[in-house]
Amino acid sequence: METYDPNKNTTEVRQANPRKMNLRVLIISMSVVVIAFALIFLVFSMMQPST
């Protein structure tokens, strides 16, 4: 891969993150969304009247 910045290697030019921080953010945010929907579902299911 040809780089135009002499201070960057091919990984940095591709904007890849060797520490996989983007993956961590994606996993954590997806987990928060799943937990939030589970809590909302639990609250609404508990509030339904008994049959």
C-alpha positions as CSV (number, residue, x, y, z in Angstrom):
1,M,0.0,0.0,0.0
2,E,1.4,3.3,-1.0
3,T,1.5,5.9,1.8
4,Y,1.6,9.6,1.3
5,D,2.5,10.5,4.9
6,P,6.1,9.5,5.8
7,N,5.2,9.3,9.6
8,K,2.4,6.8,9.2
9,N,2.6,3.1,8.5
10,T,0.0,1.1,6.5
11,T,-2.2,0.4,9.5
12,E,-2.4,4.0,10.4
13,V,-3.1,5.0,6.8
14,R,-6.0,2.6,6.7
15,Q,-7.3,4.1,10.0
16,A,-7.3,0.7,11.6
17,N,-7.0,0.6,15.4
18,P,-4.6,-2.1,16.6
19,R,-6.2,-2.0,20.1
20,K,-9.6,-2.7,18.6
21,M,-11.2,0.3,20.4
22,N,-14.0,0.6,17.8
23,L,-15.0,-3.0,18.5
24,R,-15.0,-2.4,22.3
25,V,-17.3,0.7,21.8
26,L,-19.6,-1.3,19.6
27,I,-19.9,-4.2,22.0
28,I,-20.4,-2.0,25.0
29,S,-23.0,0.2,23.4
30,M,-24.9,-2.8,22.0
31,S,-24.9,-4.4,25.4
32,V,-26.3,-1.2,27.0
33,V,-29.1,-1.1,24.3
34,V,-30.0,-4.8,24.9
35,I,-30.1,-4.3,28.7
36,A,-32.2,-1.1,28.3
37,F,-34.7,-2.9,26.1
38,A,-34.8,-5.9,28.6
39,L,-35.5,-3.5,31.5
40,I,-38.2,-1.7,29.6
41,F,-39.8,-5.0,28.6
42,L,-39.6,-6.2,32.2
43,V,-41.2,-3.0,33.6
44,F,-44.1,-3.2,31.1
45,S,-44.7,-6.9,31.7
46,M,-44.9,-6.3,35.5
47,M,-47.3,-3.5,35.1
48,Q,-49.9,-5.5,33.1
49,P,-53.0,-6.4,35.1
50,S,-53.5,-10.0,36.3
51,T,-55.9,-12.1,34.3
